[in-house]
Amino acid sequence: MREPNPITRAALASDEPAFREVGVGPWAETHPGRPRPDDFGDPANFDARYDRELLDNGDRRNVLDKYRYWKVSAIKADLDRQGRHPFEVAIENWTHDFNIGSMVRTANAFAAARVHIVGPHKWNRKGALMTELYQHITHHPTIADLVADWRRRIAAEIAAAEAAADSAARRNDYVATARHQAEADGLRGAKIVAMDIIPGAVPMETYRFPERCLLLFGAEGPGLSEKALELADDVVYISQFGSVRSINAGAAAAVSMHAWIAQHAKVGGAAV
């Protein structure tokens, strides 16, 4: 386990603040007397999702308690199984912006379907805090490549939904026909939404995000490239009331993604 830095050590040695311990210790200490879930000799309790090293040493990662001791691959698979949200996030990487890691972390928090990095393959991962391991991340050399790929995928999904609707209609399954046709209609409303504060942009507070959309984010300072703005269907900005032109890129991405969540996600078991 990594040793705390000098500032943290000094804080720990003082009376204040009192830190809440995050995570769990080794399995034997946390669950005394309980069989380990990685014991091949105990098939009734064996669970392939558990990581032997984490069981031995403890799990202090920034993950939900339900994922304690789980392998990274098992967590990623479970997020896929329970269903990610249908919005995707694209981030231009022309300036090696340190905010990219923060954006990836937020995309993980809100269960974005996919994250796209546009430009150089190498990006600043520091702010992601390893959350990129749980996300589907795709790289594209240019914004044009990203947009072409996204539109191809949407067109293929529309075709698949229409084919399913036709098949259901031939079986006289009217419920399935309506469901698949509604899916196709929803996909036709999919949009690429550029998040930037430029003349002619629409305030986010009055904008209804499509359920299926690709949110484009640019670098700190220059914002989105001209090509990204040209290829977007809509340009949306976050209303601000102070003296600065824009807020931090990582914060803007978080606010934008949460706006989609507020409009579309199921919170507490019910759709918003």
Phi, psi and chi 1 to 4 in degrees:
 res  aa     phi    psi   chi1   chi2   chi3   chi4
   1 MET       -  138.8 -174.2  179.4  -62.5      -
   2 ARG   -69.7  136.7 -174.3  166.4   55.7 -175.2
   3 GLU   -71.8  142.7  -72.5  -65.2  -42.5      -
   4 PRO   -66.7  151.9   23.9  -33.3      -      -
   5 ASN   -71.9  167.8   63.5   45.6      -      -
   6 PRO   -57.2  -37.5  -26.8   35.6      -      -
   7 ILE   -65.3  -43.9  -64.6  175.2      -      -
   8 THR   -65.3  -40.2  -57.9      -      -      -
   9 ARG   -61.0  -41.5  -78.5 -157.9  -58.3  -89.4
  10 ALA   -64.3  -40.4      -      -      -      -
  11 ALA   -65.0  -41.0      -      -      -      -
  12 LEU   -63.9  -32.7  -70.6  168.6      -      -
  13 ALA   -77.4  -17.0      -      -      -      -
  14 SER   -87.1  173.9   67.7      -      -      -
  15 ASP   -74.2  -28.3  -67.4  -26.9      -      -
  16 GLU  -134.4  151.1  -69.3  -68.9  -19.1      -
  17 PRO   -82.7  164.0   33.2  -36.8      -      -
  18 ALA   -92.7  119.8      -      -      -      -
  19 PHE   -90.1  137.8  -69.9   97.0      -      -
  20 ARG   -81.7  129.8  178.2  176.1   61.2   87.7
  21 GLU   -72.7  130.2 -171.9  173.5   52.9      -
  22 VAL  -102.3  136.6  175.7      -      -      -
  23 GLY    87.6 -161.6      -      -      -      -
  24 VAL  -134.9  156.2  -69.6      -      -      -
  25 GLY   -84.7 -169.7      -      -      -      -
  26 PRO   -54.5  149.7  -25.4   35.3      -      -
  27 TRP   -55.7  -43.5  179.0  -89.3      -      -
  28 ALA   -62.5  -32.5      -      -      -      -
  29 GLU   -82.6  -38.0  -64.0  176.0    9.1      -
  30 THR   -78.7  -32.9  -52.8      -      -      -
  31 HIS  -127.6   64.2  -55.1  -74.5      -      -
  32 PRO   -59.7  133.0   22.0  -33.3      -      -
  33 GLY    84.2  -11.4      -      -      -      -
  34 ARG   -89.0  140.9  -73.5 -179.3   56.3 -177.1
  35 PRO   -66.2  146.3   23.6  -33.7      -      -
  36 ARG   -73.9  141.5  -77.3  174.9   55.1  123.7
  37 PRO   -78.6   -1.2   26.4  -33.1      -      -
  38 ASP  -105.8   15.8   64.7  -25.2      -      -
  39 ASP   -85.8  107.0 -176.6   -1.2      -      -
  40 PHE   -61.2  -26.7  -70.3  104.3      -      -
  41 GLY   -76.8   -3.1      -      -      -      -
  42 ASP  -125.2   74.0 -174.3    2.9      -      -
  43 PRO   -58.5  -25.2   17.8  -29.3      -      -
  44 ALA   -68.4  -27.2      -      -      -      -
  45 ASN  -111.5   -7.5  -68.3  -55.3      -      -
  46 PHE   -66.7  136.3  176.9   74.4      -      -
  47 ASP  -138.7  113.6 -169.5  -30.4      -      -
  48 ALA   -67.4  -10.4      -      -      -      -
  49 ARG   -74.4  -18.1  -64.0  173.6  -62.0 -175.2
  50 TYR   -84.7  144.4  -75.5   82.0      -      -
  51 ASP   -99.9  124.5 -176.5  -80.6      -      -
  52 ARG   -61.2  -42.0  175.7  156.2  -63.9 -175.8
  53 GLU   -64.2  -40.1 -176.4  175.3  -14.3      -
  54 LEU   -67.6  -38.0  -67.2  172.6      -      -
  55 LEU   -63.0  -35.9  -69.1  167.7      -      -
  56 ASP   -71.7  -42.9  -72.0  -20.4      -      -
  57 ASN  -109.6   -9.3  -59.2  -43.9      -      -
  58 GLY    99.6  165.4      -      -      -      -
  59 ASP  -131.9  103.7 -173.9   -4.9      -      -
  60 ARG  -108.1   20.1  -55.5  -66.3  179.1 -175.5
  61 ARG   -69.5  160.9  -62.5  173.6  -59.8  174.1
  62 ASN   -85.9   70.6 -176.9   23.9      -      -
  63 VAL  -129.8  162.0  -62.9      -      -      -
  64 LEU   -61.2  151.8  -62.9  175.5      -      -
  65 ASP   -59.7  -30.8  -73.1  -18.7      -      -
  66 LYS   -63.5  -19.7   65.6  179.0  -79.5 -170.8
  67 TYR  -101.7   10.3  -66.9  132.9      -      -
  68 ARG   -59.9  132.9  -69.4  -64.3  171.2 -157.2
  69 TYR    74.8   -0.6  -56.2  117.2      -      -
  70 TRP   -78.0  150.9  -78.8   30.3      -      -
  71 LYS   -68.2  153.0  -60.9  172.6 -177.0  174.1
  72 VAL   -58.1  -44.8  167.8      -      -      -
  73 SER   -61.6  -34.2   57.9      -      -      -
  74 ALA   -71.2  -38.1      -      -      -      -
  75 ILE   -65.2  -46.1  -64.8  173.8      -      -
  76 LYS   -60.6  -42.6 -172.9  173.7 -177.8  179.1
  77 ALA   -65.0  -37.0      -      -      -      -
  78 ASP   -69.1  -37.8 -168.0   64.9      -      -
  79 LEU   -62.1  -38.5  -68.4  172.1      -      -
  80 ASP   -66.4  -40.2  -70.4  -22.0      -      -
  81 ARG   -65.9  -43.9  179.9 -163.6   59.1   77.5
  82 GLN   -75.7  -15.9   69.9 -176.2   21.7      -
  83 GLY    99.3  118.4      -      -      -      -
  84 ARG   -86.6  164.2  -60.9  175.6 -169.7  -98.1
  85 HIS   -74.3  152.8  -68.6  125.0      -      -
  86 PRO   -79.5   -1.1   26.1  -34.3      -      -
  87 PHE   -83.9  150.5   74.8   91.8      -      -
  88 GLU  -121.1  159.7  -59.7  179.3   26.4      -
  89 VAL  -125.8  134.1  174.8      -      -      -
  90 ALA  -124.2  137.0      -      -      -      -
  91 ILE  -129.2  124.3  -51.8  161.3      -      -
  92 GLU   -77.5  134.1  -69.2 -167.8  -56.6      -
  93 ASN  -116.7   35.2 -174.8   33.6      -      -
  94 TRP   -74.6  -22.6  -52.5  116.6      -      -
  95 THR  -112.6    9.3   63.2      -      -      -
  96 HIS    52.8   47.3 -158.3   57.5      -      -
  97 ASP   -64.5  133.9 -170.9   -8.0      -      -
  98 PHE   -69.5  -15.8   72.1   92.0      -      -
  99 ASN   -72.5  -16.4  -74.3  -75.0      -      -
 100 ILE   -58.4  -43.5  -68.2  177.6      -      -
 101 GLY   -59.6  -40.7      -      -      -      -
 102 SER   -64.1  -38.9  174.7      -      -      -
 103 MET   -64.6  -40.7  -64.5  178.8 -171.2      -
 104 VAL   -64.1  -41.2  171.1      -      -      -
 105 ARG   -61.8  -42.6 -177.5 -179.6 -179.3 -173.3
 106 THR   -65.7  -39.6  -57.2      -      -      -
 107 ALA   -60.2  -36.9      -      -      -      -
 108 ASN   -67.4  -43.3  171.2  -96.3      -      -
 109 ALA   -60.0  -36.1      -      -      -      -
 110 PHE   -99.0   10.3  -65.2  135.9      -      -
 111 ALA    55.4   49.6      -      -      -      -
 112 ALA   -63.4  145.5      -      -      -      -
 113 ALA   -62.7  -37.6      -      -      -      -
 114 ARG  -160.9  151.1 -168.0  175.8  -54.6 -166.8
 115 VAL  -117.7  132.4  175.2      -      -      -
 116 HIS  -113.7  130.4  -55.1  -92.4      -      -
 117 ILE  -105.8  121.7  -53.7  -65.7      -      -
 118 VAL  -105.8  126.7 -179.3      -      -      -
 119 GLY   112.2 -147.9      -      -      -      -
 120 PRO   -55.2  141.8  -26.7   34.8      -      -
 121 HIS   -65.7  -34.0 -171.7  -83.3      -      -
 122 LYS   -80.0  130.7 -177.0  179.0  179.8 -178.6
 123 TRP  -139.7  161.2   53.1  -82.3      -      -
 124 ASN   -75.2  105.1 -166.1  -38.1      -      -
 125 ARG   -89.0   -4.9  -72.8  169.0  165.0   74.4
 126 LYS   -54.0  -47.2 -173.6  174.7 -179.0 -179.6
 127 GLY   -73.6  -12.1      -      -      -      -
 128 ALA   -73.9  -23.2      -      -      -      -
 129 LEU    51.9   42.7  -62.9 -179.9      -      -
 130 MET    74.0    2.1  -52.8  -60.5  -73.2      -
 131 THR   -67.7  -17.7   54.2      -      -      -
 132 GLU   -61.8  -21.5   71.4  -87.5   15.5      -
 133 LEU   -66.6  -24.2  -59.3  176.4      -      -
 134 TYR   -99.5   -1.0  -49.1  110.7      -      -
 135 GLN  -106.5  156.6  -77.0  -61.6  121.4      -
 136 HIS   -87.8  112.0  -64.3  -70.7      -      -
 137 ILE  -117.7  128.5  -63.7 -177.7      -      -
 138 THR  -120.8  142.1  -52.6      -      -      -
 139 HIS  -108.5  141.8  -64.6   85.5      -      -
 140 HIS  -133.5  136.2  -54.4  -90.7      -      -
 141 PRO   -68.1  -31.1   21.7  -32.3      -      -
 142 THR  -141.1  163.4   68.1      -      -      -
 143 ILE   -66.1  -32.7 -165.4   72.5      -      -
 144 ALA   -63.5  -39.8      -      -      -      -
 145 ASP   -63.5  -42.3  -70.3  -53.9      -      -
 146 LEU   -60.2  -50.5  161.9   67.9      -      -
 147 VAL   -62.8  -42.6  170.0      -      -      -
 148 ALA   -61.8  -43.1      -      -      -      -
 149 ASP   -63.1  -44.9  173.8   72.3      -      -
 150 TRP   -64.1  -43.9 -168.0   78.2      -      -
 151 ARG   -66.5  -35.7  -65.2 -160.1 -171.7  -76.4
 152 ARG   -62.2  -44.2  -83.9 -164.7  -60.0  -91.5
 153 ARG   -65.2  -41.2  -73.2 -168.7  -68.4  113.7
 154 ILE   -63.5  -43.5  -66.2  -62.8      -      -
 155 ALA   -61.3  -40.0      -      -      -      -
 156 ALA   -66.7  -37.9      -      -      -      -
 157 GLU   -70.1  -36.2  -69.9 -179.0   36.4      -
 158 ILE   -63.4  -44.9  -69.1  172.7      -      -
 159 ALA   -61.3  -41.3      -      -      -      -
 160 ALA   -65.9  -41.3      -      -      -      -
 161 ALA   -65.8  -40.2      -      -      -      -
 162 GLU   -66.4  -39.3  -70.7  178.6  -25.6      -
 163 ALA   -63.7  -40.5      -      -      -      -
 164 ALA   -65.3  -37.6      -      -      -      -
 165 ALA   -65.6  -41.5      -      -      -      -
 166 ASP   -63.2  -43.1  -71.2  -17.3      -      -
 167 SER   -62.6  -42.7  176.7      -      -      -
 168 ALA   -65.9  -36.9      -      -      -      -
 169 ALA   -64.3  -38.7      -      -      -      -
 170 ARG   -65.7  -25.2  -73.1 -166.4  -65.6  -87.8
 171 ARG   -89.9    1.9  -58.8 -166.6  -53.8  -88.9
 172 ASN    60.6   30.2  -65.3  -37.6      -      -
 173 ASP   -94.7   88.2 -174.5  -18.7      -      -
 174 TYR   -70.3  -31.2  -56.4  113.5      -      -
 175 VAL   -65.9  -47.6  172.7      -      -      -
 176 ALA   -66.0  -37.1      -      -      -      -
 177 THR   -59.2  -47.3  -59.1      -      -      -
 178 ALA   -64.8  -38.4      -      -      -      -
 179 ARG   -64.6  -47.6 -175.6  176.8   69.9 -107.6
 180 HIS   -68.6  -35.7  -68.4  -57.4      -      -
 181 GLN   -67.6  -37.4 -165.5   57.3   59.0      -
 182 ALA   -65.4  -36.5      -      -      -      -
 183 GLU   -62.7  -44.8 -179.7 -175.4   -3.8      -
 184 ALA   -63.3  -42.2      -      -      -      -
 185 ASP   -63.5  -40.4  -68.2  -19.1      -      -
 186 GLY   -63.8  -39.4      -      -      -      -
 187 LEU   -66.7  -31.4  -73.8  163.6      -      -
 188 ARG   -65.6  -21.9  -71.5 -169.8 -171.9   91.9
 189 GLY   -90.4    5.6      -      -      -      -
 190 ALA   -64.3  142.8      -      -      -      -
 191 LYS  -139.8  155.3  -71.3 -175.2  176.1 -178.1
 192 ILE   -96.8  119.7  -62.7  173.4      -      -
 193 VAL  -113.9  113.6 -177.0      -      -      -
 194 ALA   -86.1  129.7      -      -      -      -
 195 MET  -102.1  102.4  -59.2  -59.0  -56.4      -
 196 ASP  -160.7  153.7 -152.9  -15.5      -      -
 197 ILE  -103.2   93.9 -175.4  163.7      -      -
 198 ILE  -134.4  162.4   63.0  169.7      -      -
 199 PRO   -57.0  134.8  -26.6   35.6      -      -
 200 GLY    91.9   -8.6      -      -      -      -
 201 ALA   -71.4  156.4      -      -      -      -
 202 VAL   -97.8  137.2  177.6      -      -      -
 203 PRO   -65.4  133.8   20.6  -30.4      -      -
 204 MET   -59.5  -31.5 -174.5 -177.3   71.5      -
 205 GLU   -66.5  -18.2  -64.9   74.1   16.8      -
 206 THR  -112.3    3.5   63.9      -      -      -
 207 TYR   -96.6  135.6 -177.5   74.9      -      -
 208 ARG   -99.5  109.5 -179.2   70.9 -178.5  178.9
 209 PHE   -67.6  134.9  -74.1   94.4      -      -
 210 PRO   -61.9  147.5  -18.4   30.7      -      -
 211 GLU   -60.7  -41.0 -174.7  172.2   22.8      -
 212 ARG  -102.6  111.3 -171.0   66.7 -177.4  -87.3
 213 CYS  -151.9  162.5   60.9      -      -      -
 214 LEU  -116.9  114.9  173.6   63.6      -      -
 215 LEU   -90.9  124.3  -57.9  178.8      -      -
 216 LEU  -101.9  130.8  -60.7 -177.3      -      -
 217 PHE  -126.2  141.4  -61.8  101.1      -      -
 218 GLY  -104.7 -169.8      -      -      -      -
 219 ALA   -84.0  159.2      -      -      -      -
 220 GLU   -59.3  130.3 -176.4   79.9   19.6      -
 221 GLY    96.9  -80.0      -      -      -      -
 222 PRO   -73.9  -18.8   26.0  -34.9      -      -
 223 GLY    74.5 -154.4      -      -      -      -
 224 LEU   -76.0  152.2  -78.3  162.8      -      -
 225 SER   -69.7  160.1   66.7      -      -      -
 226 GLU   -58.8  -38.6  -70.0  -69.3  -19.7      -
 227 LYS   -65.6  -39.8 -168.4   65.5  174.3  178.3
 228 ALA   -63.1  -43.6      -      -      -      -
 229 LEU   -65.2  -36.0  -66.0  170.4      -      -
 230 GLU   -66.2  -38.0  173.8 -169.2  -34.1      -
 231 LEU   -87.4  -12.9  -67.7  173.8      -      -
 232 ALA   -72.6  151.1      -      -      -      -
 233 ASP   -80.1  -40.4  -64.3  -57.1      -      -
 234 ASP  -134.6  152.2  -68.0  -27.8      -      -
 235 VAL  -121.5  127.0 -177.3      -      -      -
 236 VAL  -126.9  142.3  176.8      -      -      -
 237 TYR  -126.3  158.0   72.6   92.5      -      -
 238 ILE   -92.4  123.1  -59.4  166.6      -      -
 239 SER   -63.6  136.0  -65.2      -      -      -
 240 GLN  -132.2  155.5  -63.6  163.6 -151.5      -
 241 PHE  -132.8   10.1  -55.0   92.6      -      -
 242 GLY  -104.1 -153.9      -      -      -      -
 243 SER   -97.8  -17.5   60.4      -      -      -
 244 VAL   -83.4  156.0  -63.1      -      -      -
 245 ARG   -71.3  -37.9  174.3 -170.3  172.8  -84.8
 246 SER  -149.3  160.7   62.8      -      -      -
 247 ILE   -93.4  168.9   59.8  176.7      -      -
 248 ASN   -52.0  139.1  169.6  -87.0      -      -
 249 ALA   -60.2  -40.5      -      -      -      -
 250 GLY   -65.0  -40.0      -      -      -      -
 251 ALA   -66.8  -40.9      -      -      -      -
 252 ALA   -61.1  -40.6      -      -      -      -
 253 ALA   -64.4  -41.7      -      -      -      -
 254 ALA   -63.7  -44.5      -      -      -      -
 255 VAL   -62.9  -42.1  170.5      -      -      -
 256 SER   -65.7  -46.3  -56.2      -      -      -
 257 MET   -63.2  -39.3  -73.7 -175.0 -121.1      -
 258 HIS   -68.7  -30.2 -169.1  -95.3      -      -
 259 ALA   -60.5  -41.5      -      -      -      -
 260 TRP   -62.5  -45.0 -174.1   98.9      -      -
 261 ILE   -58.0  -45.8  -68.3  -67.0      -      -
 262 ALA   -61.8  -29.2      -      -      -      -
 263 GLN   -88.6  -29.3  -67.9  179.6    9.5      -
 264 HIS  -126.8  -25.3  -65.8  -69.4      -      -
 265 ALA   -75.8  156.9      -      -      -      -
 266 LYS   -86.2  119.8  -68.9 -177.3  178.7  179.2
 267 VAL  -117.5  121.1  179.0      -      -      -
 268 GLY    66.5   28.0      -      -      -      -
 269 GLY    90.9   -4.5      -      -      -      -
 270 ALA  -124.0  147.5      -      -      -      -
 271 ALA   -69.3  141.8      -      -      -      -
 272 VAL   -74.8      -  175.9      -      -      -
